[in-house]
Amino acid sequence: MSAAKKEYKRITIKSLLEMKANNEKIAMLTSYDYTMAKIVDQSGIDIILVGDSASNVMAGHETTLPITLDQMIYHASSVVRAIEHCLVVVDLPFGTYQGNSRLALESSIRIMKEAGAHAVKLEGGSQVGESVSRILSAGIPVMGHLGLTPQSIYKFGTYTVRAKKDDEAKKLKEDALLLEQLGCFAIVLEKVPAKLAEEVAKSLKIPIIGIGAGSGVDGQVLVTHDMLGMTVEFQPRFLRRYANIYDEMSTAFKQYITDVKSVDFPNKKEQY
Ligand code: KIV
């Protein structure tokens, strides 16, 4: 059973920990630009993630690997200019933190300083422990990301459910505990069995935000363009579509083209 929803003027790391303690689920969505972020923020979202999924959704790349730090900073600063309420977390892109904790800190400082973000997110467990510690030592909040980690797609070869085998589940639990002990304020768990995700959420004090990880976690995240039904070809089982914006936009564009070609638009009232 969930407790009464407390109204937060601004969402902070402290509010998120309080939400977990009070059994209030955390709602997180992605945004990559000012206009979308403004609508998402004013709708009352708790966290906006400027995800490296921008590489797919905004730039049309097949994977998240090509997006650069400069491009992430551009997206993140556009989002930050729009928000008044939520916490803004920005993905560290591939190649800006793995295997080099000094680079991880430098990349995170750029995101905080140039974009005005509130926290960074990175993928992986023990292998990025040193980077996590170094970023945290500068007072920069870090969100972890375990389970399906799209930046490692070429290591695994598929986007299938992760940690189905006992040894993988054990490693995931160890990594989650390590991230909490290092000082991460939350962890995204992507595409893992619901039972495992619930176990992790129950065993940790920090919020676990799921995507394809069932309802037993402390919050949910979706890619906004997917949940709005703009990316019609992407249809994983975990995705609930809250609108059919692809069709709505397509209908509007077709009508506009018809109106221009038939000189119905602009009419007398729409000119000077
Ligand atoms: O980049 C992203 O959008 C993400 C979410 C899928 C969690 O990491």
Residues whose N, C-alpha, C, O or C-beta is under 5 A from the ligand:
A	BS01	KIV	T30 G51 D52 S53 V188 V221
